[in-house]
Amino acid sequence: MLKRQLNNYFKLDEHDTTIRREVIGGITTFLTMAYIIFVNPSVLSQAGMDQGAVFVATCLAAAIGCLIMGAWANYPVALAPGMGLNAFFTYTVVMGMGKSWEVALGAVFLSGVTFFLLSIFRIREWIINSIPISLRLGIAAGIGLFLAIIALENAGIIVEHPATLVTLGDLSQPPALYTLAGFFVITALSYLRVTGAVMIGILGVTVVGILLGHNQFGGLVSMPPSVGPVLFHLDIAGALDVSMLSVIFAFLFVDLFDTAGTLIGVAHRGGLLDEDGKLPRLNRALMADSSATISGALLGTSSTTSYIESASGIAAGGRTGLTAVVVAILFLVSLFFAPLAGSIPAYATAGALLYVAVLMCGSLAHADWDDVTEAAPVLIAALAMPLTYSIANGIALGFISYALIKLLSGRHRDLNPAVVVLSVLFIAKFLFLDGGH
């Protein structure tokens, strides 16, 4: 009876799959992205948020996103708070701009609402088609470099220097050694196609640290901690301040293109595109993603987005939303492993951050390096993010450089109204809102 209902609801026969394959696909996807339940609380706690509460918010936001994507959009795509977006939340908005984490959550909520409206009114096709591919590649790589510098700094591998800004830290210290060891292990296991390589690396480094006395073991299983310290603590009024407009845009922009790119890439790999090469029910998928961001902000976590790790579940046989529903169930089960998550030290997740950075920087390979008017904005956007410690600044400088270089090169036909308008707005922001700094 249940088997027939699942078959009819998720159209398993139509997608040439079975319940067993979907379950295996879901487990595989979960293992490849479960590192986020350790990394996200670690990153957001640096913004002053309660780590246990963020752990619960992370699991719940991921479960909600996966359920909506699986049960409504019927895609084998899993969602969770996004890497890069959580770093932007903590290191740029809170630590860089001096905003409270409540205001930052308000900005996440508003970006999710805006994303939802764009999906309903089908404006997102115009936006996606308006942004040059080179800028998308530069932004993805820039977020990767931003994650890399955060990981290296957290591990003490790079430290500040009065003459050169940064220099090499003491590599003989445990945090640096553990981070490098974790990074090397994760990279090697990923190359060998070991499922759950990132999580194995994080847990392996944690266990070694505990055995050698560099970290304390807090336990394995318990009832979930309270989500109360972060639940409904978003400050929407504070996020409506003029200075937060670029922040909301950055959250929206990164989430929009990260989601669109992931959906298309995963669907292509799973043979889910139609005969025209388009994704059926794309609006449902985008609304599922934006709904997850909205609910995540209410729960108390940074933007929730679609995960490219979903491709691992598709490679294992997942083809329908049942795969995503399985991932949702596993995230709910993870709620009872809060003591384990609390035992994960920063140096254990730093190696994972560095590995994710490698994957994101791979987008540079697709840039057109033979056309300097395309290559220069890619490099500017990518370098600006880590060097200004801001994803928003990288996006802004990428747009400005693209527009001005094209104009001065006589290539104004390469520009479209969206790029011109956004470039003008970003220039105005730097000149007037930021006081020229």
C-alpha positions as a Markdown table, in Angstrom:
| # | Residue | x | y | z |
|---|---|---|---|---|
| 1 | Met | 0.0 | 0.0 | 0.0 |
| 2 | Leu | 2.7 | 2.5 | 1.1 |
| 3 | Lys | 4.9 | 1.4 | -1.8 |
| 4 | Arg | 2.2 | 2.1 | -4.3 |
| 5 | Gln | 1.4 | 5.5 | -2.8 |
| 6 | Leu | 5.1 | 6.5 | -2.9 |
| 7 | Asn | 5.3 | 5.3 | -6.5 |
| 8 | Asn | 2.3 | 7.3 | -7.5 |
| 9 | Tyr | 3.2 | 10.5 | -5.6 |
| 10 | Phe | 6.8 | 10.7 | -6.7 |
| 11 | Lys | 6.3 | 9.1 | -10.1 |
| 12 | Leu | 9.0 | 6.5 | -9.4 |
| 13 | Asp | 8.2 | 4.3 | -12.5 |
| 14 | Glu | 8.1 | 7.3 | -14.7 |
| 15 | His | 11.7 | 8.2 | -13.6 |
| 16 | Asp | 12.8 | 4.6 | -13.9 |
| 17 | Thr | 13.8 | 4.4 | -10.2 |
| 18 | Thr | 12.8 | 2.4 | -7.1 |
| 19 | Ile | 12.2 | 3.2 | -3.4 |
| 20 | Arg | 15.5 | 1.4 | -2.6 |
| 21 | Arg | 17.5 | 3.6 | -5.0 |
| 22 | Glu | 15.9 | 6.7 | -3.7 |
| 23 | Val | 16.7 | 5.8 | -0.1 |
| 24 | Ile | 20.3 | 5.1 | -1.1 |
| 25 | Gly | 20.5 | 8.3 | -3.0 |
| 26 | Gly | 19.2 | 10.2 | 0.0 |
| 27 | Ile | 21.7 | 8.6 | 2.4 |
| 28 | Thr | 24.5 | 9.4 | 0.0 |
| 29 | Thr | 23.5 | 13.0 | -0.4 |
| 30 | Phe | 23.2 | 13.4 | 3.4 |
| 31 | Leu | 26.6 | 12.0 | 4.1 |
| 32 | Thr | 28.3 | 14.3 | 1.6 |
| 33 | Met | 26.6 | 17.5 | 3.1 |
| 34 | Ala | 26.2 | 16.6 | 6.8 |
| 35 | Tyr | 29.4 | 18.6 | 7.6 |
| 36 | Ile | 27.2 | 21.7 | 7.6 |
| 37 | Ile | 25.6 | 20.7 | 10.9 |
| 38 | Phe | 29.1 | 21.0 | 12.4 |
| 39 | Val | 30.4 | 24.0 | 10.4 |
| 40 | Asn | 27.4 | 26.3 | 10.4 |
| 41 | Pro | 27.1 | 26.6 | 14.2 |
| 42 | Ser | 30.9 | 27.1 | 14.4 |
| 43 | Val | 30.7 | 30.0 | 11.9 |
| 44 | Leu | 27.6 | 31.7 | 13.2 |
| 45 | Ser | 28.6 | 31.4 | 16.9 |
| 46 | Gln | 31.4 | 33.8 | 16.0 |
| 47 | Ala | 28.7 | 36.4 | 15.3 |
| 48 | Gly | 27.5 | 36.0 | 18.9 |
| 49 | Met | 24.8 | 33.4 | 18.3 |
| 50 | Asp | 24.2 | 30.5 | 20.7 |
| 51 | Gln | 26.0 | 27.5 | 19.1 |
| 52 | Gly | 23.5 | 24.9 | 20.4 |
| 53 | Ala | 20.5 | 26.9 | 19.2 |
| 54 | Val | 22.1 | 27.4 | 15.8 |
| 55 | Phe | 22.8 | 23.7 | 15.5 |
| 56 | Val | 19.0 | 23.0 | 16.0 |
| 57 | Ala | 18.1 | 25.8 | 13.5 |
| 58 | Thr | 20.5 | 24.4 | 11.0 |
| 59 | Cys | 19.0 | 20.9 | 11.1 |
| 60 | Leu | 15.4 | 22.2 | 11.1 |
| 61 | Ala | 16.0 | 24.7 | 8.2 |
| 62 | Ala | 17.7 | 21.9 | 6.2 |
| 63 | Ala | 14.8 | 19.5 | 6.9 |
| 64 | Ile | 12.1 | 22.0 | 6.0 |
| 65 | Gly | 14.0 | 22.9 | 2.7 |
| 66 | Cys | 14.5 | 19.3 | 1.7 |
| 67 | Leu | 10.8 | 18.4 | 2.5 |
| 68 | Ile | 9.5 | 21.3 | 0.4 |
| 69 | Met | 11.9 | 20.6 | -2.5 |
| 70 | Gly | 11.1 | 16.8 | -2.4 |
| 71 | Ala | 7.4 | 16.7 | -1.6 |
| 72 | Trp | 6.3 | 19.7 | -3.6 |
| 73 | Ala | 8.8 | 20.3 | -6.4 |
| 74 | Asn | 9.7 | 16.5 | -6.7 |
| 75 | Tyr | 13.4 | 17.0 | -7.2 |
| 76 | Pro | 16.3 | 15.0 | -5.6 |
| 77 | Val | 17.9 | 18.3 | -4.5 |
| 78 | Ala | 18.8 | 18.8 | -0.8 |
| 79 | Leu | 19.0 | 22.1 | 0.9 |
| 80 | Ala | 20.8 | 23.5 | 4.0 |
| 81 | Pro | 22.3 | 26.8 | 5.2 |
| 82 | Gly | 24.8 | 27.7 | 2.5 |
| 83 | Met | 28.6 | 27.9 | 2.8 |
| 84 | Gly | 29.8 | 31.3 | 1.8 |
| 85 | Leu | 26.5 | 32.9 | 2.8 |
| 86 | Asn | 27.1 | 32.0 | 6.4 |
| 87 | Ala | 30.6 | 33.5 | 6.2 |
| 88 | Phe | 29.2 | 36.7 | 4.7 |
| 89 | Phe | 26.7 | 36.8 | 7.5 |
| 90 | Thr | 29.3 | 36.5 | 10.2 |
| 91 | Tyr | 32.5 | 38.1 | 8.9 |
| 92 | Thr | 31.1 | 40.9 | 6.7 |
| 93 | Val | 27.7 | 41.9 | 8.1 |
| 94 | Val | 28.3 | 41.3 | 11.8 |
| 95 | Met | 32.0 | 41.6 | 12.4 |
| 96 | Gly | 32.8 | 43.9 | 9.4 |
| 97 | Met | 29.9 | 46.3 | 9.4 |
| 98 | Gly | 29.2 | 46.1 | 13.1 |
| 99 | Lys | 25.6 | 45.0 | 12.7 |
| 100 | Ser | 23.9 | 42.8 | 15.2 |
| 101 | Trp | 23.2 | 39.2 | 14.2 |
| 102 | Glu | 19.5 | 40.0 | 14.7 |
| 103 | Val | 19.7 | 42.6 | 11.9 |
| 104 | Ala | 21.6 | 40.2 | 9.8 |
| 105 | Leu | 18.8 | 37.6 | 10.2 |
| 106 | Gly | 16.4 | 40.3 | 9.2 |
| 107 | Ala | 18.4 | 40.8 | 6.0 |
| 108 | Val | 18.3 | 37.1 | 5.3 |
| 109 | Phe | 14.5 | 37.1 | 5.7 |
| 110 | Leu | 14.0 | 40.0 | 3.4 |
| 111 | Ser | 16.3 | 38.4 | 0.7 |
| 112 | Gly | 14.2 | 35.3 | 1.0 |
| 113 | Val | 10.9 | 37.1 | 0.6 |
| 114 | Thr | 12.4 | 39.0 | -2.4 |
| 115 | Phe | 13.6 | 35.7 | -3.9 |
| 116 | Phe | 10.1 | 34.2 | -3.4 |
| 117 | Leu | 8.4 | 37.2 | -5.2 |
| 118 | Leu | 10.9 | 37.0 | -8.1 |
| 119 | Ser | 10.0 | 33.4 | -8.5 |
| 120 | Ile | 6.2 | 34.0 | -8.4 |
| 121 | Phe | 6.4 | 36.8 | -11.0 |
| 122 | Arg | 8.9 | 35.0 | -13.1 |
| 123 | Ile | 11.4 | 37.9 | -13.0 |
| 124 | Arg | 14.2 | 35.6 | -12.2 |
| 125 | Glu | 14.7 | 34.6 | -15.9 |
| 126 | Trp | 15.4 | 38.2 | -16.7 |
| 127 | Ile | 17.8 | 38.6 | -13.9 |
| 128 | Ile | 19.7 | 35.3 | -14.5 |
| 129 | Asn | 20.0 | 36.0 | -18.2 |
| 130 | Ser | 21.1 | 39.6 | -17.6 |
| 131 | Ile | 24.2 | 38.8 | -15.5 |
| 132 | Pro | 27.3 | 38.1 | -17.6 |
| 133 | Ile | 28.6 | 34.6 | -17.2 |
| 134 | Ser | 32.1 | 36.0 | -16.4 |
| 135 | Leu | 30.7 | 37.8 | -13.3 |
| 136 | Arg | 29.0 | 34.6 | -12.1 |
| 137 | Leu | 32.3 | 32.7 | -12.4 |
| 138 | Gly | 34.2 | 35.4 | -10.6 |
| 139 | Ile | 31.8 | 35.7 | -7.8 |
| 140 | Ala | 31.8 | 31.9 | -7.2 |
| 141 | Ala | 35.6 | 31.8 | -7.2 |
| 142 | Gly | 35.7 | 34.9 | -4.9 |
| 143 | Ile | 33.5 | 33.2 | -2.3 |
| 144 | Gly | 35.8 | 30.2 | -2.5 |
| 145 | Leu | 38.9 | 32.5 | -1.8 |
| 146 | Phe | 37.0 | 34.2 | 1.0 |
| 147 | Leu | 36.3 | 30.8 | 2.6 |
| 148 | Ala | 40.0 | 29.9 | 2.2 |
| 149 | Ile | 41.3 | 33.0 | 3.9 |
| 150 | Ile | 38.8 | 32.5 | 6.8 |
| 151 | Ala | 39.9 | 28.9 | 7.2 |
| 152 | Leu | 43.6 | 29.8 | 7.1 |
| 153 | Glu | 43.0 | 32.6 | 9.6 |
| 154 | Asn | 41.0 | 30.4 | 12.0 |
| 155 | Ala | 43.7 | 27.8 | 12.0 |
| 156 | Gly | 46.5 | 30.3 | 12.6 |
| 157 | Ile | 48.2 | 29.4 | 9.4 |
| 158 | Ile | 48.1 | 33.0 | 8.3 |
| 159 | Val | 48.3 | 35.9 | 10.9 |
| 160 | Glu | 48.3 | 39.6 | 10.7 |
| 161 | His | 51.6 | 41.5 | 10.1 |
| 162 | Pro | 52.1 | 45.3 | 10.5 |
| 163 | Ala | 54.2 | 45.6 | 7.4 |
| 164 | Thr | 52.7 | 43.1 | 5.0 |
| 165 | Leu | 49.1 | 42.8 | 6.4 |
| 166 | Val | 49.4 | 39.0 | 6.5 |
| 167 | Thr | 52.2 | 36.5 | 7.0 |
| 168 | Leu | 52.7 | 32.8 | 7.7 |
| 169 | Gly | 51.8 | 31.7 | 11.2 |
| 170 | Asp | 53.4 | 29.0 | 13.4 |
| 171 | Leu | 52.8 | 25.8 | 11.6 |
| 172 | Ser | 54.0 | 23.7 | 14.5 |
| 173 | Gln | 50.9 | 24.6 | 16.6 |
| 174 | Pro | 48.1 | 22.0 | 16.9 |
| 175 | Pro | 45.3 | 24.0 | 15.2 |
| 176 | Ala | 47.5 | 24.5 | 12.1 |
| 177 | Leu | 48.6 | 20.9 | 12.0 |
| 178 | Tyr | 45.1 | 19.6 | 12.5 |
| 179 | Thr | 43.6 | 21.9 | 9.8 |
| 180 | Leu | 46.2 | 20.8 | 7.2 |
| 181 | Ala | 45.9 | 17.1 | 8.1 |
| 182 | Gly | 42.1 | 17.4 | 7.8 |
| 183 | Phe | 42.3 | 19.2 | 4.4 |
| 184 | Phe | 44.8 | 16.6 | 3.0 |
| 185 | Val | 42.6 | 13.7 | 4.2 |
| 186 | Ile | 39.4 | 15.2 | 2.8 |
| 187 | Thr | 41.0 | 16.0 | -0.5 |
| 188 | Ala | 42.5 | 12.5 | -0.9 |
| 189 | Leu | 39.3 | 10.7 | 0.1 |
| 190 | Ser | 37.3 | 12.9 | -2.3 |
| 191 | Tyr | 39.6 | 12.0 | -5.1 |
| 192 | Leu | 39.2 | 8.3 | -4.3 |
| 193 | Arg | 35.4 | 8.9 | -4.4 |
| 194 | Val | 34.8 | 7.9 | -0.8 |
| 195 | Thr | 31.2 | 8.8 | 0.2 |
| 196 | Gly | 31.1 | 11.3 | 3.1 |
| 197 | Ala | 34.8 | 12.4 | 2.7 |
| 198 | Val | 34.2 | 15.8 | 4.2 |
| 199 | Met | 32.4 | 14.4 | 7.3 |
| 200 | Ile | 35.0 | 11.7 | 7.7 |
| 201 | Gly | 37.8 | 14.3 | 7.7 |
| 202 | Ile | 36.0 | 16.5 | 10.3 |
| 203 | Leu | 35.2 | 13.6 | 12.6 |
| 204 | Gly | 38.6 | 12.0 | 12.2 |
| 205 | Val | 40.5 | 15.2 | 13.1 |
| 206 | Thr | 38.1 | 15.6 | 16.1 |
| 207 | Val | 38.8 | 12.1 | 17.4 |
| 208 | Val | 42.5 | 12.5 | 17.1 |
| 209 | Gly | 42.3 | 15.8 | 18.9 |
| 210 | Ile | 40.4 | 14.2 | 21.7 |
| 211 | Leu | 42.7 | 11.3 | 22.0 |
| 212 | Leu | 45.8 | 13.6 | 22.2 |
| 213 | Gly | 44.2 | 15.9 | 24.7 |
| 214 | His | 43.7 | 18.9 | 22.5 |
| 215 | Asn | 40.0 | 18.8 | 22.6 |
| 216 | Gln | 37.2 | 17.7 | 25.0 |
| 217 | Phe | 34.6 | 15.1 | 24.2 |
| 218 | Gly | 31.1 | 16.4 | 25.1 |
| 219 | Gly | 29.2 | 13.2 | 24.4 |
| 220 | Leu | 27.4 | 11.6 | 21.5 |
| 221 | Val | 23.6 | 11.7 | 21.9 |
| 222 | Ser | 21.1 | 13.8 | 23.9 |
| 223 | Met | 17.8 | 15.6 | 23.6 |
| 224 | Pro | 18.2 | 18.6 | 21.2 |
| 225 | Pro | 19.2 | 21.9 | 22.9 |
| 226 | Ser | 16.7 | 24.8 | 22.9 |
| 227 | Val | 16.3 | 26.8 | 19.7 |
| 228 | Gly | 14.9 | 29.6 | 21.8 |
| 229 | Pro | 18.0 | 31.9 | 21.9 |
| 230 | Val | 17.7 | 32.4 | 18.2 |
| 231 | Leu | 14.1 | 31.6 | 17.3 |
| 232 | Phe | 12.2 | 34.6 | 15.9 |
| 233 | His | 15.0 | 36.9 | 17.0 |
| 234 | Leu | 15.3 | 38.5 | 13.5 |
| 235 | Asp | 15.2 | 42.4 | 13.4 |
| 236 | Ile | 13.4 | 43.2 | 10.1 |
| 237 | Ala | 13.1 | 46.9 | 10.9 |
| 238 | Gly | 16.8 | 47.2 | 11.5 |
| 239 | Ala | 17.5 | 45.4 | 8.2 |
| 240 | Leu | 15.4 | 48.0 | 6.3 |
| 241 | Asp | 18.1 | 50.6 | 7.0 |
| 242 | Val | 19.6 | 52.1 | 3.8 |
| 243 | Ser | 23.1 | 50.7 | 4.7 |
| 244 | Met | 21.6 | 47.2 | 4.6 |
| 245 | Leu | 20.3 | 47.4 | 1.0 |
| 246 | Ser | 23.6 | 46.1 | -0.5 |
| 247 | Val | 23.7 | 43.3 | 2.1 |
| 248 | Ile | 20.2 | 42.2 | 1.2 |
| 249 | Phe | 21.1 | 42.3 | -2.5 |
| 250 | Ala | 24.3 | 40.3 | -1.8 |
| 251 | Phe | 22.3 | 37.6 | 0.0 |
| 252 | Leu | 19.7 | 37.5 | -2.7 |
| 253 | Phe | 22.2 | 37.5 | -5.6 |
| 254 | Val | 24.4 | 34.8 | -4.3 |
| 255 | Asp | 21.5 | 32.6 | -3.3 |
| 256 | Leu | 19.7 | 33.1 | -6.6 |
| 257 | Phe | 22.6 | 32.1 | -8.8 |
| 258 | Asp | 23.9 | 29.4 | -6.5 |
| 259 | Thr | 20.4 | 27.8 | -6.6 |
| 260 | Ala | 19.9 | 28.2 | -10.3 |
| 261 | Gly | 23.4 | 26.9 | -11.1 |
| 262 | Thr | 22.9 | 23.9 | -8.7 |
| 263 | Leu | 19.5 | 23.0 | -10.1 |
| 264 | Ile | 20.6 | 23.1 | -13.7 |
| 265 | Gly | 23.8 | 21.2 | -13.0 |
| 266 | Val | 22.2 | 18.5 | -10.9 |
| 267 | Ala | 19.3 | 18.1 | -13.3 |
| 268 | His | 21.6 | 17.8 | -16.2 |
| 269 | Arg | 23.6 | 15.1 | -14.5 |
| 270 | Gly | 20.4 | 13.2 | -13.5 |
| 271 | Gly | 18.8 | 13.5 | -17.0 |
| 272 | Leu | 16.0 | 15.6 | -15.6 |
| 273 | Leu | 15.9 | 18.3 | -18.2 |
| 274 | Asp | 13.2 | 18.3 | -20.9 |
| 275 | Glu | 13.8 | 18.1 | -24.6 |
| 276 | Asp | 14.5 | 21.9 | -24.8 |
| 277 | Gly | 17.2 | 21.6 | -22.2 |
| 278 | Lys | 15.0 | 23.4 | -19.6 |
| 279 | Leu | 14.1 | 22.3 | -16.1 |
| 280 | Pro | 10.4 | 21.4 | -15.6 |
| 281 | Arg | 8.8 | 22.9 | -12.5 |
| 282 | Leu | 11.7 | 25.3 | -12.1 |
| 283 | Asn | 9.5 | 27.9 | -10.4 |
| 284 | Arg | 8.5 | 25.3 | -7.8 |
| 285 | Ala | 12.1 | 24.5 | -7.1 |
| 286 | Leu | 13.0 | 28.2 | -6.8 |
| 287 | Met | 10.0 | 28.9 | -4.5 |
| 288 | Ala | 11.0 | 25.9 | -2.4 |
| 289 | Asp | 14.5 | 27.3 | -2.0 |
| 290 | Ser | 13.3 | 30.8 | -1.1 |
| 291 | Ser | 10.7 | 29.4 | 1.3 |
| 292 | Ala | 13.6 | 27.5 | 3.0 |
| 293 | Thr | 15.5 | 30.8 | 3.4 |
| 294 | Ile | 12.5 | 32.5 | 4.9 |
| 295 | Ser | 11.9 | 29.7 | 7.4 |
| 296 | Gly | 15.6 | 29.4 | 8.2 |
| 297 | Ala | 15.8 | 33.1 | 9.1 |
| 298 | Leu | 12.7 | 32.7 | 11.4 |
| 299 | Leu | 14.4 | 29.7 | 13.0 |
| 300 | Gly | 17.7 | 31.5 | 13.4 |
| 301 | Thr | 20.2 | 30.7 | 10.7 |
| 302 | Ser | 21.8 | 32.2 | 7.6 |
| 303 | Ser | 20.4 | 31.7 | 4.0 |
| 304 | Thr | 19.3 | 28.2 | 3.2 |
| 305 | Thr | 20.2 | 27.1 | -0.4 |
| 306 | Ser | 20.4 | 24.1 | -2.8 |
| 307 | Tyr | 23.5 | 22.0 | -2.4 |
| 308 | Ile | 25.6 | 20.9 | -5.3 |
| 309 | Glu | 26.4 | 17.8 | -3.2 |
| 310 | Ser | 23.0 | 16.6 | -4.3 |
| 311 | Ala | 24.8 | 15.3 | -7.4 |
| 312 | Ser | 26.3 | 12.5 | -5.3 |
| 313 | Gly | 22.8 | 11.2 | -4.5 |
| 314 | Ile | 21.9 | 11.4 | -8.1 |
| 315 | Ala | 25.0 | 9.4 | -9.0 |
| 316 | Ala | 23.9 | 6.8 | -6.5 |
| 317 | Gly | 20.5 | 6.5 | -8.2 |
| 318 | Gly | 18.3 | 9.2 | -6.8 |
| 319 | Arg | 15.9 | 10.7 | -9.4 |
| 320 | Thr | 12.8 | 12.1 | -7.5 |
| 321 | Gly | 11.8 | 14.1 | -4.5 |
| 322 | Leu | 11.8 | 11.0 | -2.4 |
| 323 | Thr | 15.6 | 11.3 | -2.2 |
| 324 | Ala | 15.3 | 14.8 | -0.7 |
| 325 | Val | 12.6 | 13.6 | 1.7 |
| 326 | Val | 15.1 | 10.9 | 3.0 |
| 327 | Val | 17.7 | 13.7 | 3.5 |
| 328 | Ala | 15.1 | 15.7 | 5.5 |
| 329 | Ile | 14.5 | 12.7 | 7.8 |
| 330 | Leu | 18.2 | 12.3 | 8.4 |
| 331 | Phe | 18.6 | 15.9 | 9.3 |
| 332 | Leu | 15.8 | 15.5 | 11.9 |
| 333 | Val | 17.6 | 12.5 | 13.3 |
| 334 | Ser | 20.7 | 14.6 | 13.5 |
| 335 | Leu | 19.0 | 16.8 | 16.1 |
| 336 | Phe | 19.8 | 14.2 | 18.8 |
| 337 | Phe | 23.6 | 14.4 | 18.1 |
| 338 | Ala | 24.1 | 17.9 | 19.5 |
| 339 | Pro | 26.8 | 16.9 | 22.0 |
| 340 | Leu | 28.9 | 15.5 | 19.1 |
| 341 | Ala | 28.4 | 18.7 | 17.2 |
| 342 | Gly | 29.5 | 20.7 | 20.2 |
| 343 | Ser | 32.7 | 18.6 | 20.4 |
| 344 | Ile | 33.8 | 19.6 | 17.0 |
| 345 | Pro | 36.6 | 22.2 | 17.3 |
| 346 | Ala | 37.3 | 25.1 | 14.9 |
| 347 | Tyr | 40.4 | 23.4 | 13.5 |
| 348 | Ala | 38.4 | 20.4 | 12.5 |
| 349 | Thr | 36.0 | 22.5 | 10.3 |
| 350 | Ala | 38.7 | 24.7 | 9.0 |
| 351 | Gly | 40.1 | 21.9 | 6.8 |
| 352 | Ala | 36.6 | 21.4 | 5.4 |
| 353 | Leu | 36.2 | 25.1 | 4.6 |
| 354 | Leu | 39.5 | 25.0 | 2.7 |
| 355 | Tyr | 38.3 | 22.0 | 0.7 |
| 356 | Val | 35.0 | 23.7 | -0.2 |
| 357 | Ala | 37.1 | 26.7 | -1.3 |
| 358 | Val | 39.0 | 24.5 | -3.7 |
| 359 | Leu | 35.7 | 23.3 | -5.3 |
| 360 | Met | 34.4 | 26.8 | -5.7 |
| 361 | Cys | 37.6 | 28.2 | -7.2 |
| 362 | Gly | 37.2 | 25.6 | -10.0 |
| 363 | Ser | 34.8 | 28.0 | -11.7 |
| 364 | Leu | 37.9 | 30.0 | -12.8 |
| 365 | Ala | 38.7 | 27.3 | -15.3 |
| 366 | His | 35.5 | 28.2 | -17.3 |
| 367 | Ala | 36.4 | 31.9 | -17.6 |
| 368 | Asp | 37.3 | 33.3 | -21.1 |
| 369 | Trp | 40.9 | 34.3 | -20.3 |
| 370 | Asp | 41.6 | 35.1 | -24.0 |
| 371 | Asp | 39.2 | 38.1 | -23.8 |
| 372 | Val | 40.7 | 40.5 | -21.3 |
| 373 | Thr | 37.5 | 42.5 | -21.0 |
| 374 | Glu | 35.9 | 39.4 | -19.6 |
| 375 | Ala | 38.9 | 38.1 | -17.7 |
| 376 | Ala | 39.7 | 41.3 | -15.8 |
| 377 | Pro | 36.3 | 41.6 | -14.0 |
| 378 | Val | 36.5 | 37.9 | -13.1 |
| 379 | Leu | 39.8 | 38.5 | -11.3 |
| 380 | Ile | 38.6 | 41.8 | -9.7 |
| 381 | Ala | 35.5 | 40.2 | -8.3 |
| 382 | Ala | 37.4 | 37.1 | -7.1 |
| 383 | Leu | 40.2 | 39.0 | -5.4 |
| 384 | Ala | 38.1 | 41.8 | -3.9 |
| 385 | Met | 36.1 | 39.4 | -1.7 |
| 386 | Pro | 39.0 | 37.9 | 0.4 |
| 387 | Leu | 41.0 | 41.1 | 0.4 |
| 388 | Thr | 38.1 | 43.4 | 1.5 |
| 389 | Tyr | 36.7 | 40.7 | 3.6 |
| 390 | Ser | 33.3 | 41.2 | 2.0 |
| 391 | Ile | 31.3 | 39.2 | -0.6 |
| 392 | Ala | 29.2 | 42.4 | -1.2 |
| 393 | Asn | 32.2 | 44.4 | -2.1 |
| 394 | Gly | 33.4 | 41.8 | -4.5 |
| 395 | Ile | 30.1 | 41.7 | -6.3 |
| 396 | Ala | 30.0 | 45.5 | -6.5 |
| 397 | Leu | 33.5 | 45.9 | -7.8 |
| 398 | Gly | 33.0 | 43.1 | -10.3 |
| 399 | Phe | 29.9 | 44.9 | -11.8 |
| 400 | Ile | 31.6 | 48.3 | -11.9 |
| 401 | Ser | 34.8 | 47.0 | -13.5 |
| 402 | Tyr | 32.8 | 45.0 | -16.1 |
| 403 | Ala | 30.7 | 48.0 | -17.1 |
| 404 | Leu | 33.5 | 50.5 | -17.3 |
| 405 | Ile | 36.0 | 48.2 | -19.1 |
| 406 | Lys | 33.4 | 47.3 | -21.7 |
| 407 | Leu | 32.5 | 51.0 | -22.2 |
| 408 | Leu | 36.1 | 52.1 | -22.5 |
| 409 | Ser | 36.9 | 49.2 | -24.9 |
| 410 | Gly | 34.1 | 50.2 | -27.2 |
| 411 | Arg | 32.2 | 47.0 | -26.3 |
| 412 | His | 29.1 | 48.7 | -25.0 |
| 413 | Arg | 26.9 | 46.2 | -27.0 |
| 414 | Asp | 28.0 | 43.6 | -24.4 |
| 415 | Leu | 26.2 | 45.5 | -21.7 |
| 416 | Asn | 22.5 | 45.2 | -20.9 |
| 417 | Pro | 20.3 | 47.6 | -18.8 |
| 418 | Ala | 20.5 | 45.4 | -15.7 |
| 419 | Val | 24.3 | 45.6 | -15.6 |
| 420 | Val | 24.4 | 49.3 | -16.2 |
| 421 | Val | 21.8 | 50.1 | -13.6 |
| 422 | Leu | 23.4 | 47.9 | -11.0 |
| 423 | Ser | 26.9 | 49.4 | -11.7 |
| 424 | Val | 25.6 | 52.9 | -11.3 |
| 425 | Leu | 23.9 | 52.0 | -8.0 |
| 426 | Phe | 27.1 | 50.4 | -6.7 |
| 427 | Ile | 29.2 | 53.5 | -7.7 |
| 428 | Ala | 26.7 | 55.7 | -5.9 |
| 429 | Lys | 27.0 | 53.4 | -2.8 |
| 430 | Phe | 30.7 | 53.7 | -2.7 |
| 431 | Leu | 30.8 | 57.5 | -3.3 |
| 432 | Phe | 27.9 | 58.5 | -1.0 |
| 433 | Leu | 26.7 | 55.8 | 1.3 |
| 434 | Asp | 30.1 | 54.6 | 2.3 |
| 435 | Gly | 31.5 | 58.1 | 2.6 |
| 436 | Gly | 34.0 | 57.5 | -0.1 |
| 437 | His | 35.8 | 54.7 | 1.8 |
